[in-house]
Amino acid sequence: MLTNPSPDHLSELQIDGRRYAYVDLHKLLEPAALCRLPYSLRILLENVARCSPEMLDEVLACARGQGAACEVPFYPNRLMFHDTTCLPALADFAGMRDRVAELGGDPGAMNPMIPAVLTIDHSVIVEHYAEEAAVERNLDIDYRRNGERYRFIKWAQQSLDNFRVVPPGTGIIHQVNMESLGTVVWESRTEDGTPLLHPDDMVATDSHTPMINAIGILGWGVGGLEGQAAMLGEPVPIRFPEVIGIRLRNRLRPGVTATDLALKVTELLRRKGVVGKFVEFCGPGLAELGWAARGTLSNMAPEYGATVVFFPFDDVTMEYMELTGRSPGLRAQIRAYLEAQGLWRRDALPEPEFAELIELDLADIAPAVAGPHQPHQWQPVAEAGASFRREVLGLGEGVIAGTLDPDARFVEPAFGEALGHGAVSIAAITSCTNTANPAQMIQAGLLARNARRRGLRPKPWVKTSLSPGSRVVADYLEQAGLLADFAALGFSLAGFGCMTCIGNSGALEPRLDQLVEQGLRTAVVLSGNRNFEGRVNPRVQAGYLASPALVVAYALIGTVNTDLTCAPLGVDEEGREVYLHELMPGEEEIQQLVAASLHPEQFARRNASLWDGTHHWRELSAEGSVRFPWDPGSTYLRRPLYTQAIAPAPGASLAIDNARALLVLGDNVTTDHISPASAIPADSQAGRWLLARGESPRDLNQYSTRRSNHEVMMRGAFVNRAVQNRLLPEQPGEGGWARAADGRLLPVYEAALSYTAEAVPLVVFAGFNYGAGSSRDWAAKAQATLGVRAVVAQSFERIHRSNLIGMGVFPIEFEPGIDAARLALKGDERLSFGGLDALAVGSNAVELKIDRADGRFERVWLRLRIDSRQELRYLSQGGILPYVVRKVTADTHN
């Protein structure tokens, strides 16, 4: 890793008789200024001083509040991937090695420069559930479908330096990062070989990476393309961030969970507007907030829109280091280094100063859920039913008002009762957001135990599952005797991966699915972090985020169209109605069982076997080689189309002339809309392509597992049923449609190819928050491979904007007061963009020239924000991959 600090900025530490150097923050800023600086910025400043000293003066001026915001070249110590971003990244790596060789360079020089860890957690699906052997049976299916992908990973493990793999069935990337891999303090070397201590800072290719901020580690989510560049030693550029402080006081009331707090903060900060900003917690209430609650809050960062949600290291964090089995030697380094640097937060120390300070009284937080479509749609538990009736059934100003009978009943004799709209189709305890919280997991287990004792069972139409974020969760639940109680209520262990939260929920209960076909509107309840329409399951458009205990309660009552706080959950064996408050355990009982069930030895044992995997993984084999032997018949792994065409040098001009509008979309178009992760239907274009090549209908798998095959992913672009192209008076069917070059209405993929065949560039127009959701690089790759050269939107989600730049697509914004509707586009206009050959860091004016079919001509001024020199390089080179290939080729020629 690049380390080049000035000797003038170094000091020394003696720890257990060993001498260490470190970049001393006290030599960079005067004491008063350092005390005022938020802790997250102190770590960012150290990174610049250590890795980019030539930028230090400019960044110091920003830290002192002098001058305009500047560029910060952030060099992470390490990188993490999950499989649905890493597999495409590895395919790109292999493709870039091929192209470097074809251009006369050394393909072996294309190698990770910093440690990279892949956690395989996004592929396993909840196919078997509510049965004892569900974990093993789901893994069997996972390996049957994904064996080729996993062998490719083993090839990479043998062929690449600095690359390690956490195998399937181990845990979720963010929980593994927090419980096992995060070190808080990192050790490297100066040029003369002296051990150098510095903060453990990192990035990962998942938007929920800020979960690691909970233990004082600075890290955030990046797109897969940025991750690839970072892995090759390139900086991750950001603008010097504005930091919003949240000052906590008091403590959470008994019965109020970290989920309740996180959902309230999500609503608060989404309304406030913190996109692209750092958020940092401070105040007297911080000491009362446990490490697990901090993890839940930080995990939800992308739902606020924040880049970072940071908790400074303090005594609570050190307790976590001890609990999770971090070695005494590491803990000694952490203590000595953080104390010396002023990075250990204590109540007696002055609080930092922030761009804005929000006061939050923890005692005001109440039990809540979020839904039915967005994580920031906060609802008191009592109001969940009303929100479903309003937003989904259209009783009020709903999005589908008047389209269905809200009182309709659907009969399936096997269920024993008629179902109404709002039936819970899936109840899943899933996702590192909340399964990393022992108190919440034990609360849910005790509620399950109490329900079991009263003879309650989930409704027969509810698909129930328990998929913890790490193996250690199952260990302490077993120690507490709660796994049997979960299983008795249908929440048997289904696997250790993202599963339902990422959309791998599997099929609905078959008899319920038939009622859905008849028009029944159902809802998902999950302990995850996202509930966008159709994300969890394409058959279910409504979803509610809730604590694990409430997931169990909703499984029992079987509907969200009710008031859970006062409606009976069921009837016990003696005919008495049973209510939520009767089953909910008390705070003292929860904490006693947590203390009795969690031990450092559990974490230490699991950490020791982190890289081993199950027998499935150990039985896989693959040979290493510098270049990957592509199989032309593979339906999973194809040499990437966009790496094959990389020219030896960039084009002479970036101009976009005589383009056509492919799509005009509305607000909040997510990466799920652009490039889905869900199951591939047999009657889709991607499904038909796979079936024609001999794939079994039962093993078409998901789009997320086919991301190393551009043939599938291009056909999957904009197929989400919610995609509405406003250029069309009406759509011929669900999903994205567009007008082809010859005027026909075709699915987006076919329409786009008709223009690329004629070398006509394409443009997508959209509203606010374009690209929200998961940090999905294929959402940018899909557009680029379909010939989209620019996206013009009112605003962009941070990571998607970076991914577009990474693929050489221009993320252009409307000026305030202008939007796509004002342009009144019909799709037959010729569009040209002026100013793209004169770009600079900052805000760039771009002239859009609209040549209408009726002869009218119009000019509209837009803006293109360039945040860093690195972004400028990528756009000028046509994207990150061409830039890297040309750089590696040139380096091997020198």
ZAMARGU-4260 file (C-alpha; in steps of 0.2 Angstrom, whole numbers, plus 5000, padded with zeros to 4 digits):
<rodrens>
0) 5000/5000/5000 | 5006/5018/4996 | 5014/5025/5012 | 5025/5040/5010 | 5023/5052/5025
5) 5035/5066/5029 | 5047/5062/5043 | 5043/5079/5050 | 5025/5072/5054 | 5031/5056/5063
10) 5032/5052/5081 | 5036/5036/5090 | 5027/5024/5102 | 5034/5010/5113 | 5021/4996/5115
15) 5026/4980/5124 | 5045/4984/5121 | 5043/4986/5102 | 5046/5003/5093 | 5032/5010/5081
20) 5031/5026/5071 | 5015/5035/5067 | 5009/5050/5058 | 5006/5062/5073 | 4990/5072/5071
25) 4997/5084/5084 | 5010/5089/5072 | 4998/5093/5058 | 4985/5104/5068 | 4987/5115/5083
30) 4978/5108/5098 | 4963/5118/5098 | 4959/5115/5080 | 4962/5096/5082 | 4950/5096/5097
35) 4937/5104/5086 | 4939/5092/5072 | 4926/5078/5071 | 4934/5061/5074 | 4930/5054/5057
40) 4939/5069/5049 | 4955/5066/5060 | 4956/5048/5052 | 4954/5055/5035 | 4967/5068/5038
45) 4979/5055/5044 | 4976/5045/5028 | 4981/5060/5017 | 4996/5064/5027 | 5002/5046/5026
50) 4998/5042/5008 | 4996/5059/4999 | 5007/5072/5008 | 5007/5083/4992 | 4989/5086/4995
55) 4991/5089/5014 | 4991/5108/5014 | 4975/5109/5003 | 4966/5097/5015 | 4972/5105/5031
60) 4965/5122/5024 | 4948/5113/5022 | 4950/5105/5040 | 4953/5123/5047 | 4937/5129/5038
65) 4948/5140/5026 | 4944/5140/5007 | 4933/5130/4996 | 4930/5111/4998 | 4944/5102/4991
70) 4947/5084/4984 | 4953/5071/4996 | 4962/5056/4988 | 4958/5042/5000 | 4969/5026/5000
75) 4961/5012/5010 | 4971/4999/5019 | 4960/4985/5013 | 4945/4981/5002 | 4930/4969/5004
80) 4918/4962/4991 | 4903/4951/4992 | 4900/4938/4978 | 4888/4947/4967 | 4900/4962/4965
85) 4916/4952/4966 | 4912/4939/4953 | 4910/4953/4940 | 4925/4962/4947 | 4935/4946/4945
90) 4929/4943/4928 | 4934/4961/4924 | 4951/4957/4931 | 4953/4942/4920 | 4946/4952/4905
95) 4958/4966/4908 | 4973/4953/4910 | 4968/4947/4892 | 4967/4964/4885 | 4984/4970/4893
100) 4992/4954/4885 | 4984/4958/4868 | 4991/4976/4869 | 5008/4970/4872 | 5009/4972/4891
105) 5012/4959/4906 | 4995/4952/4911 | 5003/4946/4928 | 5005/4965/4932 | 4986/4966/4934
110) 4986/4961/4952 | 4979/4967/4969 | 4990/4980/4977 | 4980/4980/4994 | 4972/4966/5004
115) 4955/4961/4997 | 4943/4949/5005 | 4928/4942/4997 | 4914/4936/5008 | 4902/4924/4998
120) 4885/4929/5006 | 4873/4935/4992 | 4869/4919/4983 | 4861/4907/4995 | 4842/4907/4993
125) 4828/4902/5006 | 4822/4887/4996 | 4820/4876/5012 | 4814/4883/5028 | 4805/4878/5044
130) 4814/4861/5043 | 4829/4855/5053 | 4841/4852/5038 | 4837/4868/5029 | 4854/4875/5031
135) 4862/4860/5023 | 4849/4858/5009 | 4850/4876/5004 | 4869/4875/5003 | 4867/4859/4992
140) 4857/4869/4980 | 4868/4884/4981 | 4883/4874/4976 | 4874/4864/4962 | 4869/4881/4954
145) 4884/4891/4958 | 4898/4878/4957 | 4906/4885/4941 | 4906/4903/4949 | 4914/4896/4965
150) 4927/4887/4955 | 4931/4903/4946 | 4934/4911/4964 | 4946/4897/4968 | 4955/4901/4952
155) 4956/4919/4957 | 4962/4914/4975 | 4977/4904/4967 | 4980/4917/4953 | 4980/4933/4962
160) 4990/4940/4977 | 4982/4949/4992 | 4966/4940/4989 | 4957/4929/5002 | 4939/4921/5003
165) 4927/4919/5016 | 4917/4904/5010 | 4898/4902/5008 | 4888/4897/5024 | 4900/4908/5035
170) 4892/4925/5037 | 4887/4941/5030 | 4901/4953/5023 | 4897/4967/5036 | 4895/4956/5051
175) 4911/4947/5047 | 4920/4963/5045 | 4914/4970/5062 | 4916/4953/5071 | 4931/4946/5064
180) 4941/4957/5051 | 4941/4975/5058 | 4957/4979/5068 | 4954/4997/5072 | 4973/5000/5071
185) 4983/4994/5056 | 5002/4990/5055 | 5013/4993/5039 | 5030/4999/5036 | 5040/5015/5032
190) 5052/5016/5018 | 5066/5011/5030 | 5057/4996/5037 | 5051/5004/5053 | 5034/4997/5059
195) 5021/5011/5056 | 5004/5011/5065 | 4989/5020/5058 | 4970/5018/5058 | 4962/5003/5050
200) 4952/5012/5036 | 4944/5003/5022 | 4931/5002/5008 | 4919/4988/5002 | 4908/4986/4987
205) 4892/4986/4997 | 4882/5002/5002 | 4880/4996/5020 | 4899/4995/5023 | 4897/5010/5035
210) 4892/4997/5048 | 4911/4996/5052 | 4910/5014/5057 | 4901/5008/5073 | 4918/5002/5080
215) 4928/5017/5076 | 4934/5012/5059 | 4932/5024/5044 | 4925/5015/5029 | 4911/5017/5016
220) 4903/5008/5002 | 4910/5010/4984 | 4904/5003/4967 | 4912/4988/4961 | 4922/4998/4948
225) 4929/5010/4961 | 4933/4994/4971 | 4943/4987/4957 | 4953/5003/4955 | 4956/5004/4974
230) 4962/4986/4973 | 4975/4991/4960 | 4982/5005/4971 | 4971/5019/4964 | 4964/5032/4977
235) 4945/5032/4981 | 4942/5051/4978 | 4929/5061/4988 | 4926/5079/4991 | 4931/5085/5008
240) 4915/5080/5018 | 4903/5091/5028 | 4900/5082/5045 | 4883/5082/5053 | 4884/5079/5072
245) 4870/5070/5081 | 4871/5073/5100 | 4863/5060/5110 | 4856/5062/5128 | 4847/5050/5140
250) 4845/5032/5135 | 4832/5020/5126 | 4817/5016/5137 | 4814/4997/5141 | 4806/4988/5127
255) 4813/5000/5114 | 4826/4992/5102 | 4840/4998/5091 | 4829/4994/5076 | 4817/5007/5083
260) 4831/5020/5085 | 4838/5016/5068 | 4821/5018/5059 | 4818/5035/5067 | 4835/5041/5063
265) 4833/5035/5045 | 4817/5046/5044 | 4825/5061/5052 | 4840/5061/5041 | 4832/5057/5025
270) 4821/5072/5028 | 4836/5083/5033 | 4846/5078/5018 | 4863/5071/5021 | 4867/5064/5004
275) 4886/5063/5002 | 4889/5069/5020 | 4897/5061/5035 | 4887/5059/5051 | 4895/5057/5068
280) 4887/5054/5085 | 4892/5063/5100 | 4885/5068/5117 | 4882/5061/5135 | 4870/5048/5128
285) 4883/5039/5118 | 4890/5030/5133 | 4873/5023/5136 | 4872/5016/5118 | 4879/4999/5116
290) 4890/4993/5102 | 4876/4982/5094 | 4864/4997/5093 | 4878/5007/5085 | 4881/4994/5072
295) 4862/4994/5068 | 4863/5013/5066 | 4879/5013/5055 | 4872/4999/5044 | 4857/5010/5039
300) 4869/5024/5032 | 4864/5022/5014 | 4845/5023/5019 | 4849/5041/5026 | 4860/5044/5011
305) 4875/5047/5021 | 4893/5042/5016 | 4898/5038/5034 | 4889/5036/5050 | 4903/5036/5063
310) 4905/5032/5081 | 4922/5037/5089 | 4931/5023/5098 | 4928/5023/5117 | 4926/5011/5132
315) 4911/5003/5124 | 4920/4999/5109 | 4935/4991/5118 | 4923/4980/5127 | 4917/4974/5110
320) 4935/4971/5105 | 4937/4960/5121 | 4921/4951/5118 | 4924/4946/5100 | 4941/4938/5104
325) 4953/4951/5098 | 4971/4947/5104 | 4979/4956/5119 | 4993/4962/5107 | 4980/4970/5096
330) 4971/4978/5110 | 4987/4985/5117 | 4991/4993/5100 | 4973/5000/5099 | 4974/5008/5117
335) 4992/5015/5115 | 4989/5022/5097 | 4972/5029/5099 | 4976/5038/5116 | 4992/5045/5108
340) 4982/5052/5093 | 4967/5059/5102 | 4956/5046/5094 | 4949/5038/5110 | 4932/5047/5114
345) 4929/5051/5132 | 4915/5061/5140 | 4927/5072/5149 | 4935/5078/5133 | 4928/5093/5123
350) 4915/5088/5109 | 4920/5092/5091 | 4912/5105/5081 | 4901/5101/5067 | 4894/5109/5051
355) 4877/5106/5059 | 4871/5098/5076 | 4855/5088/5078 | 4850/5085/5096 | 4841/5068/5099
360) 4834/5062/5115 | 4835/5043/5116 | 4820/5043/5128 | 4809/5049/5115 | 4811/5034/5103
365) 4796/5022/5102 | 4793/5005/5094 | 4791/5007/5076 | 4792/4999/5058 | 4796/5006/5041
370) 4786/5004/5026 | 4777/4999/5015 | 4790/5004/5002 | 4805/5014/5009 | 4816/5012/5024
375) 4813/5030/5029 | 4794/5028/5029 | 4793/5027/5048 | 4777/5021/5056 | 4773/5018/5075
380) 4769/5000/5076 | 4751/5004/5079 | 4750/5013/5063 | 4757/5000/5051 | 4740/4993/5046
385) 4734/5011/5042 | 4749/5014/5031 | 4746/4998/5022 | 4728/5003/5018 | 4733/5021/5013
390) 4749/5017/5002 | 4744/5000/4995 | 4726/4998/4995 | 4723/5016/4990 | 4712/5021/5004
395) 4716/5040/5004 | 4729/5047/4992 | 4737/5030/4988 | 4747/5026/4972 | 4734/5014/4966
400) 4718/5022/4973 | 4702/5014/4966 | 4710/4999/4958 | 4704/4985/4970 | 4692/4981/4983
405) 4700/4984/5000 | 4688/4972/5009 | 4690/4957/4997 | 4693/4940/5004 | 4702/4926/4996
410) 4698/4908/5001 | 4711/4893/5002 | 4702/4879/5012 | 4719/4872/5018 | 4722/4888/5027
415) 4707/4887/5038 | 4702/4905/5036 | 4699/4918/5022 | 4713/4930/5019 | 4712/4948/5016
420) 4724/4961/5008 | 4739/4963/5020 | 4742/4945/5023 | 4760/4942/5028 | 4768/4931/5015
425) 4786/4931/5022 | 4792/4934/5039 | 4811/4934/5040 | 4824/4937/5053 | 4838/4941/5041
430) 4852/4953/5038 | 4867/4959/5048 | 4858/4975/5052 | 4849/4967/5066 | 4856/4949/5068
435) 4872/4957/5074 | 4863/4962/5089 | 4863/4949/5103 | 4850/4958/5114 | 4837/4959/5099
440) 4840/4941/5094 | 4838/4935/5112 | 4822/4946/5114 | 4815/4938/5098 | 4820/4920/5104
445) 4812/4923/5121 | 4796/4930/5113 | 4796/4914/5102 | 4798/4904/5118 | 4783/4912/5127
450) 4773/4910/5111 | 4777/4892/5110 | 4772/4889/5129 | 4755/4896/5125 | 4753/4885/5110
455) 4754/4898/5096 | 4760/4894/5079 | 4763/4906/5063 | 4749/4907/5051 | 4751/4893/5038
460) 4753/4905/5023 | 4768/4914/5031 | 4785/4908/5025 | 4796/4909/5040 | 4815/4909/5041
465) 4830/4913/5052 | 4846/4918/5043 | 4859/4925/5055 | 4874/4936/5049 | 4887/4924/5057
470) 4889/4907/5064 | 4892/4914/5081 | 4874/4920/5082 | 4868/4902/5081 | 4881/4897/5094
475) 4875/4909/5107 | 4856/4906/5103 | 4860/4887/5105 | 4869/4891/5122 | 4853/4901/5127
480) 4842/4886/5122 | 4833/4897/5110 | 4836/4888/5093 | 4823/4875/5098 | 4810/4889/5102
485) 4813/4898/5086 | 4812/4881/5076 | 4795/4877/5085 | 4788/4893/5077 | 4795/4889/5060
490) 4810/4900/5062 | 4823/4886/5059 | 4840/4891/5053 | 4839/4893/5034 | 4857/4898/5031
495) 4871/4911/5035 | 4870/4924/5022 | 4860/4939/5016 | 4846/4928/5010 | 4829/4937/5011
500) 4836/4955/5014 | 4845/4954/4997 | 4830/4947/4988 | 4835/4928/4990 | 4818/4924/4998
505) 4814/4910/4987 | 4796/4906/4981 | 4781/4910/4992 | 4770/4896/5000 | 4762/4888/4984
510) 4744/4890/4990 | 4747/4908/4994 | 4755/4911/4978 | 4739/4905/4969 | 4729/4918/4979
515) 4742/4932/4974 | 4739/4927/4956 | 4720/4930/4960 | 4724/4948/4966 | 4728/4946/4984
520) 4740/4960/4990 | 4752/4953/5003 | 4767/4960/5013 | 4784/4955/5018 | 4790/4958/5036
525) 4809/4957/5038 | 4823/4963/5050 | 4833/4969/5036 | 4837/4986/5029 | 4828/4988/5013
530) 4810/4986/5008 | 4809/4993/4990 | 4794/4987/4979 | 4798/4970/4973 | 4815/4969/4981
535) 4812/4955/4993 | 4801/4945/4981 | 4795/4950/4964 | 4777/4944/4969 | 4776/4955/4984
540) 4776/4974/4982 | 4774/4979/5000 | 4787/4977/5014 | 4790/4982/5032 | 4806/4983/5041
545) 4805/4978/5059 | 4815/4971/5074 | 4817/4952/5075 | 4804/4951/5089 | 4791/4960/5079
550) 4795/4948/5064 | 4790/4934/5075 | 4774/4943/5081 | 4769/4947/5063 | 4771/4929/5058
555) 4759/4924/5072 | 4746/4936/5068 | 4748/4934/5049 | 4743/4951/5043 | 4750/4969/5043
560) 4733/4976/5040 | 4730/4977/5059 | 4736/4986/5075 | 4748/4974/5082 | 4748/4983/5099
565) 4730/4979/5103 | 4725/4965/5091 | 4727/4947/5098 | 4741/4937/5090 | 4731/4921/5092
570) 4722/4910/5104 | 4731/4898/5116 | 4726/4880/5120 | 4714/4885/5133 | 4704/4897/5121
575) 4712/4913/5128 | 4717/4927/5117 | 4736/4931/5117 | 4743/4948/5115 | 4760/4955/5111
580) 4763/4963/5128 | 4760/4946/5136 | 4774/4938/5126 | 4787/4952/5125 | 4801/4948/5138
585) 4807/4961/5150 | 4823/4970/5149 | 4831/4962/5164 | 4827/4944/5157 | 4835/4949/5140
590) 4851/4956/5148 | 4853/4941/5160 | 4852/4929/5146 | 4864/4939/5135 | 4877/4939/5149
595) 4875/4921/5152 | 4876/4916/5133 | 4889/4926/5125 | 4908/4922/5128 | 4924/4928/5119
600) 4928/4910/5116 | 4913/4908/5104 | 4920/4922/5093 | 4938/4916/5094 | 4933/4899/5089
605) 4923/4905/5074 | 4937/4918/5069 | 4949/4904/5069 | 4939/4894/5056 | 4933/4909/5046
610) 4942/4904/5030 | 4938/4885/5030 | 4921/4884/5024 | 4909/4869/5024 | 4914/4852/5015
615) 4906/4859/5000 | 4919/4872/4998 | 4934/4861/5003 | 4929/4848/4989 | 4929/4861/4975
620) 4945/4862/4965 | 4952/4874/4952 | 4969/4877/4944 | 4978/4894/4944 | 4984/4902/4929
625) 4989/4920/4924 | 4975/4921/4911 | 4958/4913/4914 | 4953/4899/4902 | 4936/4906/4896
630) 4923/4893/4891 | 4913/4899/4876 | 4898/4888/4881 | 4897/4895/4899 | 4881/4903/4904
635) 4889/4911/4920 | 4906/4917/4915 | 4909/4926/4899 | 4924/4937/4894 | 4917/4955/4897
640) 4911/4963/4882 | 4917/4980/4888 | 4935/4975/4891 | 4937/4967/4873 | 4935/4984/4864
645) 4947/4994/4875 | 4958/5004/4862 | 4976/5007/4865 | 4972/5026/4868 | 4957/5036/4872
650) 4947/5044/4858 | 4950/5062/4852 | 4934/5069/4858 | 4921/5066/4872 | 4907/5074/4862
655) 4890/5067/4861 | 4881/5072/4845 | 4864/5067/4838 | 4859/5056/4852 | 4842/5049/4856
660) 4832/5048/4872 | 4830/5030/4876 | 4820/5032/4892 | 4812/5046/4902 | 4809/5040/4920
665) 4803/5047/4937 | 4810/5050/4954 | 4818/5036/4965 | 4823/5024/4951 | 4833/5012/4961
670) 4847/5000/4955 | 4834/4986/4957 | 4824/4995/4943 | 4839/4997/4932 | 4847/4980/4935
675) 4838/4967/4946 | 4845/4955/4958 | 4830/4944/4958 | 4826/4927/4951 | 4826/4926/4932
680) 4809/4921/4925 | 4808/4908/4912 | 4798/4919/4900 | 4810/4934/4901 | 4822/4938/4888
685) 4837/4932/4899 | 4827/4916/4904 | 4824/4912/4886 | 4842/4915/4881 | 4847/4903/4895
690) 4834/4890/4891 | 4840/4890/4873 | 4858/4885/4879 | 4852/4870/4889 | 4849/4877/4906
695) 4835/4869/4917 | 4820/4880/4921 | 4823/4876/4939 | 4841/4882/4939 | 4840/4899/4930
700) 4845/4906/4946 | 4845/4925/4949 | 4852/4940/4940 | 4864/4943/4954 | 4872/4926/4951
705) 4874/4929/4932 | 4883/4946/4933 | 4898/4939/4925 | 4888/4935/4909 | 4884/4951/4900
710) 4872/4942/4888 | 4861/4939/4903 | 4863/4956/4911 | 4860/4966/4896 | 4844/4957/4893
715) 4839/4960/4911 | 4841/4979/4910 | 4826/4989/4915 | 4814/4973/4916 | 4808/4978/4934
720) 4789/4978/4932 | 4789/4996/4940 | 4799/5004/4926 | 4788/5016/4917 | 4795/5025/4901
725) 4786/5042/4900 | 4791/5044/4882 | 4777/5031/4878 | 4758/5035/4879 | 4756/5018/4886
730) 4767/5002/4889 | 4763/4986/4879 | 4767/4976/4895 | 4776/4976/4912 | 4794/4982/4913
735) 4804/4994/4903 | 4799/4997/4885 | 4806/5009/4872 | 4804/5015/4854 | 4817/5007/4843
740) 4826/5016/4829 | 4812/5010/4816 | 4798/5016/4827 | 4793/4999/4834 | 4789/4997/4853
745) 4801/4984/4860 | 4809/4979/4877 | 4823/4991/4882 | 4836/4978/4877 | 4830/4976/4859
750) 4826/4994/4857 | 4844/4999/4863 | 4852/4987/4851 | 4843/4995/4836 | 4852/5011/4840
755) 4869/5004/4843 | 4868/4995/4827 | 4867/5012/4819 | 4881/5020/4831 | 4868/5031/4838
760) 4872/5036/4856 | 4858/5035/4869 | 4852/5046/4884 | 4842/5042/4899 | 4832/5056/4908
765) 4826/5054/4926 | 4820/5063/4942 | 4827/5064/4959 | 4838/5051/4968 | 4842/5041/4952
770) 4851/5025/4956 | 4846/5024/4974 | 4848/5007/4983 | 4861/4994/4982 | 4878/4999/4976
775) 4876/4989/4960 | 4890/4991/4947 | 4879/4982/4934 | 4866/4996/4935 | 4880/5007/4927
780) 4887/4993/4916 | 4870/4989/4909 | 4867/5006/4903 | 4884/5008/4896 | 4884/4991/4886
785) 4867/4996/4879 | 4875/5012/4872 | 4869/5025/4885 | 4882/5039/4885 | 4874/5051/4897
790) 4860/5051/4911 | 4852/5067/4914 | 4843/5068/4931 | 4838/5080/4945 | 4850/5071/4957
795) 4860/5055/4958 | 4863/5043/4972 | 4882/5044/4977 | 4888/5027/4973 | 4878/5025/4956
800) 4885/5042/4951 | 4902/5035/4954 | 4898/5019/4945 | 4892/5029/4929 | 4908/5039/4929
805) 4917/5022/4931 | 4909/5016/4915 | 4912/5032/4906 | 4894/5038/4906 | 4891/5056/4910
810) 4880/5059/4926 | 4873/5076/4921 | 4861/5086/4932 | 4846/5098/4928 | 4848/5115/4934
815) 4835/5119/4948 | 4818/5122/4941 | 4821/5112/4926 | 4816/5094/4924 | 4812/5081/4910
820) 4794/5085/4910 | 4798/5103/4905 | 4808/5097/4890 | 4792/5089/4883 | 4802/5075/4874
825) 4794/5063/4862 | 4809/5052/4858 | 4812/5058/4840 | 4823/5072/4845 | 4841/5074/4841
830) 4851/5078/4856 | 4869/5085/4857 | 4879/5090/4872 | 4891/5104/4871 | 4906/5107/4883
835) 4911/5089/4887 | 4929/5092/4880 | 4932/5106/4892 | 4928/5098/4908 | 4937/5103/4924
840) 4935/5098/4943 | 4920/5108/4950 | 4904/5112/4942 | 4904/5112/4923 | 4891/5120/4912
845) 4884/5108/4898 | 4874/5114/4884 | 4860/5102/4878 | 4854/5106/4860 | 4838/5099/4856
850) 4834/5097/4837 | 4815/5092/4836 | 4807/5083/4822 | 4796/5097/4818 | 4811/5108/4815
855) 4811/5118/4831 | 4828/5120/4840 | 4831/5123/4858 | 4845/5125/4870 | 4845/5120/4889
860) 4859/5123/4901 | 4863/5108/4912 | 4878/5105/4924 | 4890/5091/4926 | 4899/5090/4943
865) 4917/5083/4943 | 4922/5080/4961 | 4940/5075/4959 | 4955/5074/4946 | 4952/5055/4947
870) 4934/5057/4941 | 4941/5068/4927 | 4954/5055/4922 | 4941/5041/4921 | 4929/5051/4910
875) 4942/5056/4899 | 4948/5038/4897 | 4931/5031/4894 | 4930/5024/4911 | 4940/5015/4925
880) 4943/4999/4916 | 4951/5007/4900 | 4961/5019/4911 | 4968/5004/4921 | 4972/4993/4906
885) 4981/5008/4898 | 4991/5012/4914 | 4996/4994/4917 | 5001/4992/4899 | 5011/5007/4899
890) 5020/5003/4915 | 5025/4986/4909 | 5032/4994/4893 | 5043/5006/4904
</rodrens>
